[in-house]
């Protein structure tokens, strides 16, 4: 049996995150390709909002099963099943010739990509000690953000050379290559991804979700995800279109401002992970660390409506980067809280239910955005909601979970 050294742990996690690059880029890619796809199918803003809605709902519903699946299959088999499924779903776009085909491919992609989030959280809980998990989440999010940072630079020329279908196929091929590399390195490793202490587990081995849904901690986390992730998906699907409408940017001109936004996302994740780890090492309580980072992150998003009052474009682009940093700091703290308070054997399920709620929040806001923009109401109502969404999410979390403690959560790996 191969020894799971610290270096090998980080290498395996890094390759999982590289696969996550292709996972993360597959959904927002249609925001960049919107003009090309609209020209092929005659879409308007409402049609685009509907397509994003179908993708989000498919992912949300799938999360109800993928968390249970990851908990049952474990890290290795979940990696194989998940990456294979979403890679082929991404490549299926290459044969889409009608709107129905595109919707089918997007639904399939949304459903299969839902494995990535619980798989990542499960892997972190399996490979790393509790005090290292925040930093691991930060590194993982930053690596995944590389794809979204690079996306606006290489997708337009790729679409010019091979069409929008070829650009979408690219993501699937990349995911499969990452899977092969991970399997080669993971050969001979036995992952300790079962329940570490049955007395800490919820007594629901025969029923995937019943007792988990009766847990106050589950609802504290998952409603906070629904409120905060709505803003994340709104920005992912509609920021490019906002730049086009407000500033008249072409697809090629979107590259730098979108890269700034997603670079902010990566830096926010790294900073939140690093700060959380340092504060825990200095003796801060888990509760104080998580909620302090969430509060600072929420305050970074609060000025968002000011972008509509600023006439200069580049300050707006930088502000959007700050907003994305705020989201990732908040999201990382929620994921870290899951590994703090949930037994390792149920981490996948609670994470997946949180992602279900987050994607349903996203589904609602992307559809509403299409209706409001097509109806001439603009982006102001959406920016106002986004500005306060993280403070609302933190308030809810604190109401249901006044004290975050690790005494019932995933324990260190042996």
Sine and cosine of phi, psi and omega as CSV:
sin_phi,cos_phi,sin_psi,cos_psi,sin_omega,cos_omega
0.00,0.00,0.73,-0.68,-0.02,-1.00
-0.96,0.28,0.67,-0.74,0.01,-1.00
-0.98,0.20,0.73,-0.69,-0.02,-1.00
-1.00,0.03,0.99,0.10,-0.02,-1.00
-0.96,0.28,0.32,-0.95,0.06,-1.00
-0.82,0.57,-0.65,0.76,0.01,-1.00
-0.90,0.44,-0.66,0.75,0.00,-1.00
-0.93,0.37,-0.59,0.80,0.06,-1.00
-0.84,0.54,-0.75,0.66,-0.03,-1.00
-0.93,0.38,-0.57,0.82,0.01,-1.00
-0.92,0.40,-0.72,0.69,0.03,-1.00
-0.88,0.47,-0.68,0.73,0.01,-1.00
-0.91,0.42,-0.62,0.79,0.01,-1.00
-0.89,0.45,-0.65,0.76,0.01,-1.00
-0.93,0.37,-0.62,0.78,0.11,-0.99
-0.84,0.54,-0.66,0.75,0.00,-1.00
-0.93,0.35,-0.54,0.84,0.08,-1.00
-0.90,0.43,-0.66,0.75,0.12,-0.99
-0.86,0.51,-0.59,0.81,0.03,-1.00
-0.90,0.43,-0.42,0.91,0.08,-1.00
-0.85,0.52,-0.74,0.67,-0.03,-1.00
-0.95,0.32,-0.52,0.85,0.10,-1.00
-0.90,0.43,-0.73,0.69,-0.07,-1.00
-0.92,0.38,-0.51,0.86,-0.08,-1.00
-0.99,0.13,-0.31,0.95,-0.14,-0.99
-0.94,0.35,-0.52,0.85,-0.01,-1.00
-1.00,0.09,-0.78,0.62,0.00,-1.00
-0.94,0.33,-0.15,0.99,-0.02,-1.00
-0.86,0.50,-0.49,0.87,-0.03,-1.00
-0.94,0.33,-0.33,0.94,0.09,-1.00
-0.91,0.41,-0.60,0.80,0.04,-1.00
-0.97,0.26,-0.61,0.79,-0.04,-1.00
-1.00,0.05,0.09,1.00,-0.07,-1.00
-0.80,0.61,-0.74,0.68,0.00,-1.00
-0.87,0.50,-0.66,0.75,-0.01,-1.00
-0.92,0.40,-0.70,0.72,-0.01,-1.00
-0.94,0.34,-0.59,0.81,0.04,-1.00
-0.90,0.43,-0.61,0.79,0.03,-1.00
-0.91,0.41,-0.56,0.83,0.00,-1.00
-0.96,0.28,-0.57,0.82,-0.15,-0.99
-0.88,-0.48,-0.04,1.00,0.03,-1.00
0.94,0.33,0.61,0.79,-0.02,-1.00
-0.96,0.27,0.45,-0.89,0.28,-0.96
-0.90,-0.43,-0.10,-1.00,-0.05,-1.00
-0.88,0.48,-0.61,0.79,0.01,-1.00
-0.91,0.42,-0.65,0.76,0.03,-1.00
-0.88,0.47,-0.66,0.75,0.02,-1.00
-0.90,0.43,-0.67,0.74,0.05,-1.00
-0.88,0.47,-0.62,0.78,0.03,-1.00
-0.91,0.42,-0.66,0.75,0.00,-1.00
-0.89,0.45,-0.69,0.72,0.06,-1.00
-0.89,0.46,-0.61,0.79,0.02,-1.00
-0.88,0.47,-0.74,0.68,0.00,-1.00
-0.87,0.50,-0.66,0.75,0.00,-1.00
-0.89,0.45,-0.71,0.71,-0.04,-1.00
-0.92,0.40,-0.67,0.75,0.00,-1.00
-0.90,0.43,-0.67,0.74,0.03,-1.00
-0.86,0.50,-0.70,0.72,0.04,-1.00
-0.90,0.44,-0.68,0.73,-0.04,-1.00
-0.88,0.48,-0.75,0.66,-0.01,-1.00
-0.89,0.45,-0.65,0.76,-0.01,-1.00
-0.89,0.46,-0.56,0.83,0.00,-1.00
-0.87,0.50,-0.45,0.89,0.02,-1.00
-0.90,0.44,-0.38,0.92,-0.04,-1.00
-0.95,-0.32,-0.54,0.84,-0.09,-1.00
-0.92,0.38,-0.56,0.83,0.04,-1.00
-0.89,0.46,-0.72,0.69,0.06,-1.00
-0.88,0.48,-0.66,0.75,-0.02,-1.00
-0.89,0.45,-0.71,0.71,0.00,-1.00
-0.90,0.44,-0.67,0.74,0.04,-1.00
-0.89,0.46,-0.58,0.81,-0.03,-1.00
-0.98,0.18,-0.67,0.74,-0.08,-1.00
-0.99,0.16,-0.47,0.88,-0.09,-1.00
1.00,0.09,0.02,-1.00,-0.14,-0.99
-0.90,0.43,-0.77,0.64,-0.13,-0.99
-0.90,0.45,-0.82,0.57,-0.07,-1.00
-0.93,0.37,-0.51,0.86,0.06,-1.00
-0.92,0.39,-0.61,0.79,0.04,-1.00
-0.88,0.48,-0.72,0.69,-0.02,-1.00
-0.90,0.44,-0.78,0.63,-0.06,-1.00
-0.91,0.43,-0.71,0.71,-0.09,-1.00
-0.92,0.38,-0.79,0.61,-0.06,-1.00
-0.91,0.41,-0.64,0.77,0.03,-1.00
-0.88,0.48,-0.72,0.69,-0.07,-1.00
-0.90,0.43,-0.75,0.66,-0.07,-1.00
-0.96,0.29,-0.46,0.89,0.03,-1.00
-0.92,0.40,-0.69,0.72,0.03,-1.00
-0.94,0.35,-0.55,0.84,0.07,-1.00
-0.90,0.43,-0.63,0.78,0.04,-1.00
-0.91,0.42,-0.68,0.73,-0.02,-1.00
-0.93,0.37,-0.38,0.93,0.01,-1.00
-0.89,0.46,-0.37,0.93,0.04,-1.00
-0.88,0.47,-0.39,0.92,-0.03,-1.00
-0.90,0.43,-0.29,0.96,-0.01,-1.00
-0.93,-0.36,0.24,0.97,0.00,-1.00
-0.99,0.16,0.86,-0.51,0.00,-1.00
-0.85,-0.52,-0.13,0.99,0.04,-1.00
-0.73,-0.68,0.24,-0.97,0.04,-1.00
-0.87,0.50,-0.61,0.79,0.02,-1.00
-0.89,0.46,-0.63,0.77,0.04,-1.00
-0.89,0.45,-0.69,0.73,-0.01,-1.00
-0.89,0.46,-0.71,0.70,0.00,-1.00
-0.87,0.49,-0.69,0.72,0.01,-1.00
-0.87,0.48,-0.70,0.71,0.01,-1.00
-0.91,0.42,-0.67,0.75,0.00,-1.00
-0.92,0.40,-0.64,0.77,0.05,-1.00
-0.89,0.46,-0.70,0.72,0.04,-1.00
-0.89,0.47,-0.64,0.77,0.01,-1.00
-0.92,0.40,-0.73,0.68,0.02,-1.00
-0.86,0.51,-0.65,0.76,-0.03,-1.00
-0.93,0.38,-0.67,0.74,-0.08,-1.00
-0.99,0.17,-0.53,0.85,0.03,-1.00
-0.92,0.39,-0.24,0.97,-0.03,-1.00
-0.91,0.41,-0.21,0.98,0.06,-1.00
-0.94,0.34,-0.51,0.86,-0.18,-0.98
-0.87,0.50,-0.71,0.70,-0.09,-1.00
-0.90,0.43,-0.82,0.58,0.03,-1.00
-0.90,0.43,-0.50,0.86,0.04,-1.00
-0.91,0.42,-0.67,0.74,0.01,-1.00
-0.90,0.43,-0.72,0.70,-0.01,-1.00
-0.91,0.42,-0.66,0.75,0.03,-1.00
-0.89,0.46,-0.66,0.75,0.00,-1.00
-0.91,0.42,-0.68,0.73,0.04,-1.00
-0.88,0.47,-0.70,0.71,0.01,-1.00
-0.90,0.43,-0.46,0.89,-0.02,-1.00
-0.99,0.11,-0.63,0.78,-0.15,-0.99
-1.00,-0.02,-0.43,0.90,-0.20,-0.98
-0.83,-0.55,0.52,-0.85,0.11,-0.99
-0.93,0.37,0.40,-0.92,-0.09,-1.00
-0.81,0.59,-0.67,0.74,-0.05,-1.00
-0.95,0.32,-0.23,0.97,0.00,-1.00
-0.99,-0.14,-0.14,0.99,-0.15,-0.99
-0.95,0.32,-0.60,0.80,0.02,-1.00
-0.87,0.50,-0.68,0.73,0.01,-1.00
-0.91,0.40,-0.64,0.77,0.03,-1.00
-0.88,0.47,-0.68,0.73,0.06,-1.00
-0.87,0.49,-0.66,0.75,0.01,-1.00
-0.89,0.45,-0.71,0.71,0.03,-1.00
-0.89,0.47,-0.71,0.71,-0.01,-1.00
-0.88,0.47,-0.69,0.73,0.01,-1.00
-0.92,0.40,-0.63,0.78,0.02,-1.00
-0.90,0.43,-0.67,0.74,0.03,-1.00
-0.89,0.45,-0.72,0.70,0.02,-1.00
-0.89,0.46,-0.53,0.85,-0.01,-1.00
-0.93,0.36,-0.35,0.94,0.04,-1.00
-0.84,0.55,-0.64,0.77,0.01,-1.00
-0.88,0.47,-0.70,0.71,-0.03,-1.00
-0.96,0.28,-0.46,0.89,0.09,-1.00
-0.93,0.37,-0.69,0.73,-0.04,-1.00
-0.97,0.22,-0.39,0.92,-0.12,-0.99
-0.75,0.67,-0.81,0.59,-0.08,-1.00
-0.94,0.35,-0.22,0.98,0.02,-1.00
-1.00,0.06,-0.66,0.75,-0.11,-0.99
-0.97,-0.24,-0.29,0.96,0.00,-1.00
-0.93,0.36,-0.72,0.70,0.02,-1.00
-0.84,0.55,-0.76,0.66,0.05,-1.00
-0.91,0.42,-0.53,0.85,0.06,-1.00
-0.91,0.42,-0.66,0.75,0.04,-1.00
-0.93,0.38,-0.59,0.81,0.05,-1.00
-0.89,0.46,-0.62,0.78,-0.07,-1.00
-0.99,0.16,-0.64,0.77,-0.14,-0.99
-0.84,-0.54,0.04,1.00,-0.06,-1.00
0.99,0.11,0.24,-0.97,-0.02,-1.00
-0.91,0.41,-0.46,0.89,0.04,-1.00
-0.91,0.41,-0.68,0.74,0.03,-1.00
-0.89,0.45,-0.61,0.79,0.02,-1.00
-0.89,0.45,-0.60,0.80,0.00,-1.00
-0.96,0.27,-0.55,0.84,0.03,-1.00
-0.90,0.43,-0.54,0.84,-0.05,-1.00
-0.80,0.60,-0.69,0.73,-0.03,-1.00
-0.87,0.49,-0.62,0.79,0.00,-1.00
-0.92,0.39,-0.66,0.75,0.01,-1.00
-0.89,0.45,-0.69,0.73,0.01,-1.00
-0.87,0.49,-0.65,0.76,0.02,-1.00
-0.88,0.48,-0.67,0.74,0.00,-1.00
-0.91,0.41,-0.62,0.78,0.03,-1.00
-0.90,0.44,-0.65,0.76,0.04,-1.00
-0.90,0.44,-0.62,0.78,0.01,-1.00
-0.88,0.47,-0.69,0.72,0.01,-1.00
-0.86,0.50,-0.71,0.71,0.00,-1.00
-0.89,0.46,-0.67,0.74,-0.01,-1.00
-0.90,0.44,-0.69,0.72,-0.02,-1.00
-0.90,0.44,-0.61,0.79,0.03,-1.00
-0.89,0.45,-0.66,0.75,-0.01,-1.00
-0.97,0.26,-0.51,0.86,-0.07,-1.00
-1.00,0.09,-0.03,1.00,-0.02,-1.00
-0.87,0.49,0.79,-0.62,0.05,-1.00
1.00,0.06,0.04,1.00,-0.01,-1.00
-0.99,-0.12,0.71,-0.70,0.13,-0.99
-0.97,-0.25,0.90,-0.43,-0.03,-1.00
-1.00,0.09,0.74,-0.68,0.02,-1.00
-1.00,0.04,0.97,0.26,-0.12,-0.99
-0.89,-0.45,0.37,0.93,0.11,-0.99
-1.00,-0.06,0.02,-1.00,0.04,-1.00
-0.90,0.44,0.75,-0.66,-0.04,-1.00
-0.99,0.14,-0.34,0.94,-0.02,-1.00
-0.36,-0.93,0.94,-0.33,-0.08,-1.00
-0.87,0.49,-0.40,0.92,0.01,-1.00
-0.94,0.33,-0.31,0.95,0.03,-1.00
-1.00,-0.04,-0.11,0.99,-0.10,-0.99
-1.00,0.02,0.46,-0.89,0.17,-0.99
-0.95,0.30,0.57,-0.82,-0.07,-1.00
-1.00,0.04,0.96,0.28,-0.08,-1.00
-0.63,-0.78,0.52,0.86,-0.08,-1.00
-0.85,0.53,-0.43,0.91,-0.02,-1.00
-1.00,-0.01,-0.24,0.97,-0.04,-1.00
-0.76,-0.65,0.93,-0.36,-0.16,-0.99
-0.83,0.56,-0.61,0.79,-0.16,-0.99
-0.83,-0.55,-0.28,0.96,-0.11,-0.99
-0.74,0.67,-0.93,0.36,-0.03,-1.00
-0.88,0.47,-0.53,0.85,0.04,-1.00
-0.87,0.50,-0.63,0.77,0.01,-1.00
-0.96,0.29,-0.25,0.97,0.06,-1.00
-1.00,-0.02,-0.04,1.00,-0.02,-1.00
-1.00,0.09,0.81,-0.59,0.05,-1.00
-0.85,0.52,-0.61,0.79,-0.01,-1.00
-0.89,0.46,-0.60,0.80,0.02,-1.00
-0.87,0.49,-0.73,0.68,-0.06,-1.00
-0.95,0.31,-0.51,0.86,0.09,-1.00
-0.87,0.50,-0.72,0.70,-0.04,-1.00
-0.95,0.30,-0.71,0.71,-0.21,-0.98
-0.97,0.25,-0.60,0.80,0.07,-1.00
-0.94,0.34,-0.59,0.81,0.09,-1.00
-0.87,0.49,-0.62,0.79,0.06,-1.00
-0.91,0.41,-0.67,0.74,-0.02,-1.00
-0.87,0.50,-0.69,0.73,-0.05,-1.00
-0.94,0.33,-0.73,0.69,-0.09,-1.00
-0.98,0.21,-0.62,0.79,-0.04,-1.00
-0.94,0.34,-0.36,0.93,0.08,-1.00
-0.84,0.55,-0.67,0.74,0.02,-1.00
-0.91,0.40,-0.67,0.75,0.01,-1.00
-0.85,0.52,-0.74,0.67,-0.04,-1.00
-0.95,0.31,-0.55,0.84,0.11,-0.99
-0.84,0.54,-0.74,0.68,-0.02,-1.00
-0.93,0.37,-0.67,0.74,-0.02,-1.00
-0.86,0.51,-0.70,0.72,-0.09,-1.00
-1.00,0.06,-0.43,0.90,-0.19,-0.98
-0.86,-0.50,-0.14,0.99,-0.03,-1.00
-0.89,0.46,-0.70,0.71,0.01,-1.00
-0.86,0.52,-0.67,0.74,-0.01,-1.00
-0.93,0.35,-0.58,0.82,0.08,-1.00
-0.88,0.48,-0.70,0.72,0.02,-1.00
-0.89,0.46,-0.64,0.77,0.03,-1.00
-0.89,0.46,-0.72,0.69,-0.09,-1.00
-0.96,0.28,-0.65,0.76,-0.09,-1.00
-0.99,0.16,-0.54,0.84,-0.13,-0.99
-0.82,-0.57,0.01,1.00,0.06,-1.00
0.92,0.38,0.49,0.87,-0.03,-1.00
-0.97,0.25,0.58,-0.81,0.14,-0.99
-0.99,0.11,0.14,-0.99,0.02,-1.00
-0.86,0.51,-0.65,0.76,0.00,-1.00
-0.92,0.39,-0.59,0.81,-0.02,-1.00
-0.96,0.29,-0.22,0.97,0.02,-1.00
-0.96,0.28,-0.29,0.96,-0.19,-0.98
-0.82,0.57,-0.82,0.57,-0.10,-1.00
-0.93,0.38,-0.76,0.65,-0.01,-1.00
-0.89,0.46,-0.60,0.80,0.05,-1.00
-0.93,0.36,-0.61,0.79,0.04,-1.00
-0.89,0.45,-0.61,0.79,0.05,-1.00
-0.88,0.48,-0.69,0.72,-0.01,-1.00
-0.88,0.48,-0.74,0.68,-0.07,-1.00
-0.98,0.19,-0.39,0.92,0.17,-0.99
-0.91,0.41,-0.62,0.78,0.11,-0.99
-0.86,0.51,-0.64,0.77,0.05,-1.00
-0.86,0.50,-0.73,0.68,-0.01,-1.00
-0.90,0.43,-0.71,0.71,-0.01,-1.00
-0.91,0.42,-0.60,0.80,0.04,-1.00
-0.89,0.46,-0.65,0.76,0.02,-1.00
-0.91,0.41,-0.72,0.69,0.00,-1.00
-0.89,0.46,-0.71,0.71,-0.03,-1.00
-0.90,0.44,-0.71,0.70,-0.01,-1.00
-0.90,0.43,-0.65,0.76,0.02,-1.00
-0.91,0.41,-0.68,0.73,-0.01,-1.00
-0.92,0.40,-0.73,0.68,-0.02,-1.00
-0.89,0.46,-0.69,0.72,0.00,-1.00
-0.86,0.50,-0.71,0.71,0.00,-1.00
-0.89,0.45,-0.70,0.71,-0.01,-1.00
-0.89,0.45,-0.67,0.74,-0.02,-1.00
-0.92,0.39,-0.63,0.78,0.06,-1.00
-0.90,0.44,-0.64,0.77,0.02,-1.00
-0.91,0.40,-0.44,0.90,0.02,-1.00
-1.00,0.09,-0.02,1.00,0.10,-1.00
0.98,-0.19,0.09,1.00,0.09,-1.00
-0.90,0.43,0.54,-0.84,0.07,-1.00
-0.94,0.34,0.42,-0.91,0.04,-1.00
-0.85,0.53,-0.68,0.73,-0.01,-1.00
-0.86,0.51,-0.71,0.70,-0.03,-1.00
-0.92,0.40,-0.66,0.75,-0.01,-1.00
-0.91,0.43,-0.79,0.62,-0.08,-1.00
-0.87,0.49,-0.73,0.68,-0.11,-0.99
-0.97,0.24,-0.49,0.87,0.08,-1.00
-0.91,0.41,-0.72,0.69,0.01,-1.00
-0.90,0.44,-0.64,0.76,0.03,-1.00
-0.89,0.45,-0.67,0.75,-0.02,-1.00
-0.90,0.43,-0.73,0.68,0.02,-1.00
-0.87,0.49,-0.67,0.74,0.01,-1.00
-0.89,0.47,-0.69,0.73,0.00,-1.00
-0.89,0.46,-0.62,0.79,0.00,-1.00
-0.93,0.36,-0.46,0.89,0.06,-1.00
-0.92,0.40,-0.48,0.88,-0.03,-1.00
-1.00,0.08,-0.38,0.92,-0.14,-0.99
-0.81,0.58,-0.61,0.79,-0.03,-1.00
-0.98,0.21,0.12,0.99,-0.13,-0.99
-0.76,0.65,-0.69,0.72,-0.03,-1.00
-0.87,0.49,-0.28,0.96,0.02,-1.00
-0.90,0.43,-0.33,0.94,0.01,-1.00
-0.87,0.49,-0.45,0.89,0.00,-1.00
-0.98,0.21,-0.21,0.98,-0.02,-1.00
-0.97,-0.24,-0.09,1.00,-0.04,-1.00
-0.99,-0.14,0.81,-0.59,-0.05,-1.00
-0.99,0.12,-0.49,0.87,-0.02,-1.00
-0.98,0.18,0.70,-0.71,-0.11,-0.99
-0.96,0.29,-0.71,0.71,-0.14,-0.99
-0.91,0.41,-0.59,0.80,0.14,-0.99
-0.86,0.50,-0.57,0.82,0.06,-1.00
-0.91,0.42,-0.70,0.71,0.00,-1.00
-0.87,0.49,-0.67,0.75,0.02,-1.00
-0.92,0.39,-0.65,0.76,0.03,-1.00
-0.88,0.47,-0.61,0.79,0.04,-1.00
-0.91,0.41,-0.56,0.83,0.09,-1.00
-0.90,0.44,-0.63,0.78,0.05,-1.00
-0.91,0.42,-0.67,0.74,0.03,-1.00
-0.87,0.49,-0.70,0.72,0.01,-1.00
-0.91,0.41,-0.58,0.82,0.08,-1.00
-0.88,0.47,-0.66,0.75,0.03,-1.00
-0.88,0.48,-0.67,0.74,0.02,-1.00
-0.87,0.49,-0.74,0.67,-0.09,-1.00
-0.92,0.39,-0.58,0.81,0.08,-1.00
-0.88,0.47,-0.65,0.76,0.01,-1.00
-0.93,0.36,-0.73,0.68,-0.05,-1.00
-0.90,0.44,-0.68,0.73,0.02,-1.00
-0.86,0.51,-0.63,0.77,-0.01,-1.00
-0.93,0.38,-0.57,0.82,0.06,-1.00
-0.92,0.39,-0.71,0.70,0.03,-1.00
-0.88,0.48,-0.64,0.77,0.05,-1.00
-0.90,0.45,-0.60,0.80,0.03,-1.00
-0.89,0.46,-0.59,0.81,0.05,-1.00
-0.86,0.52,-0.73,0.68,0.00,-1.00
-0.95,0.32,-0.32,0.95,0.07,-1.00
-0.96,0.28,-0.69,0.72,-0.24,-0.97
-0.93,-0.37,-0.09,1.00,-0.07,-1.00
-0.92,-0.39,0.72,-0.70,0.07,-1.00
-0.85,0.52,0.57,-0.82,-0.11,-0.99
-0.83,0.55,-0.59,0.81,-0.03,-1.00
-0.92,0.38,-0.26,0.97,-0.01,-1.00
-0.90,-0.44,0.07,1.00,-0.02,-1.00
-0.85,0.53,-0.68,0.73,-0.02,-1.00
-0.87,0.49,-0.67,0.74,-0.04,-1.00
-0.93,0.36,-0.71,0.71,-0.01,-1.00
-0.92,0.40,-0.66,0.75,0.06,-1.00
-0.86,0.51,-0.71,0.71,-0.04,-1.00
-0.91,0.41,-0.63,0.78,0.03,-1.00
-0.93,0.38,-0.59,0.81,0.10,-1.00
-0.89,0.46,-0.66,0.75,0.04,-1.00
-0.92,0.39,-0.59,0.81,0.10,-0.99
-0.84,0.54,-0.75,0.66,-0.01,-1.00
-0.90,0.44,-0.66,0.75,0.02,-1.00
-0.89,0.45,-0.66,0.75,0.01,-1.00
-0.95,0.32,-0.54,0.84,0.07,-1.00
-0.93,0.37,-0.62,0.79,0.12,-0.99
-0.87,0.49,-0.67,0.74,0.05,-1.00
-0.91,0.42,-0.65,0.76,0.01,-1.00
-0.86,0.50,-0.68,0.73,0.00,-1.00
-0.90,0.44,-0.69,0.73,-0.10,-1.00
-0.97,0.24,-0.55,0.83,0.00,-1.00
-0.94,0.33,-0.56,0.83,0.06,-1.00
-0.94,0.34,-0.69,0.73,0.03,-1.00
-0.88,0.48,-0.62,0.78,0.02,-1.00
-0.88,0.48,-0.70,0.71,0.03,-1.00
-0.86,0.52,-0.66,0.75,-0.01,-1.00
-0.92,0.39,-0.72,0.70,-0.05,-1.00
-0.92,0.39,-0.68,0.73,-0.02,-1.00
-0.93,0.37,-0.69,0.72,0.03,-1.00
-0.90,0.43,-0.50,0.86,0.00,-1.00
-1.00,0.09,-0.01,1.00,0.06,-1.00
1.00,0.07,0.25,0.97,-0.03,-1.00
-1.00,0.06,-0.24,0.97,0.06,-1.00
0.97,0.24,-0.23,-0.97,-0.13,-0.99
-0.99,-0.17,-0.15,0.99,-0.10,-0.99
-0.83,0.56,-0.75,0.66,0.00,-1.00
-0.85,0.52,-0.57,0.82,-0.03,-1.00
-0.96,0.29,-0.64,0.77,0.05,-1.00
-0.92,0.40,-0.57,0.82,0.03,-1.00
-0.91,0.41,-0.70,0.72,0.06,-1.00
-0.88,0.47,-0.73,0.69,-0.05,-1.00
-0.86,0.52,-0.61,0.79,-0.06,-1.00
-0.87,0.49,-0.62,0.79,-0.08,-1.00
-0.98,-0.20,-0.06,1.00,-0.14,-0.99
-0.88,0.47,-0.62,0.78,-0.06,-1.00
-0.96,0.27,-0.57,0.82,0.09,-1.00
-0.91,0.41,-0.63,0.77,0.07,-1.00
-0.89,0.45,-0.67,0.74,-0.01,-1.00
-0.90,0.44,-0.67,0.75,0.02,-1.00
-0.91,0.41,-0.64,0.76,0.04,-1.00
-0.87,0.49,-0.67,0.74,0.03,-1.00
-0.90,0.43,-0.72,0.69,-0.01,-1.00
-0.86,0.51,-0.70,0.72,-0.02,-1.00
-0.93,0.37,-0.56,0.83,0.01,-1.00
-0.89,0.45,-0.70,0.71,-0.04,-1.00
-1.00,0.03,-0.38,0.92,-0.05,-1.00
-0.73,-0.68,0.95,0.30,-0.06,-1.00
-0.88,0.48,-0.48,0.88,-0.03,-1.00
-0.72,-0.69,0.90,-0.43,0.07,-1.00
-1.00,0.03,0.87,-0.49,0.01,-1.00
-0.76,-0.65,0.43,-0.90,-0.04,-1.00
-1.00,-0.07,0.06,1.00,-0.15,-0.99
-0.93,0.36,-0.21,0.98,0.08,-1.00
-0.88,-0.48,0.14,0.99,-0.14,-0.99
-0.99,-0.10,-0.14,-0.99,0.00,-1.00
-0.91,0.41,0.77,-0.64,-0.11,-0.99
-1.00,-0.09,0.20,-0.98,-0.02,-1.00
-0.85,0.53,0.50,-0.87,0.04,-1.00
-0.97,0.24,0.69,-0.72,0.01,-1.00
-0.94,0.35,0.00,0.00,0.00,0.00
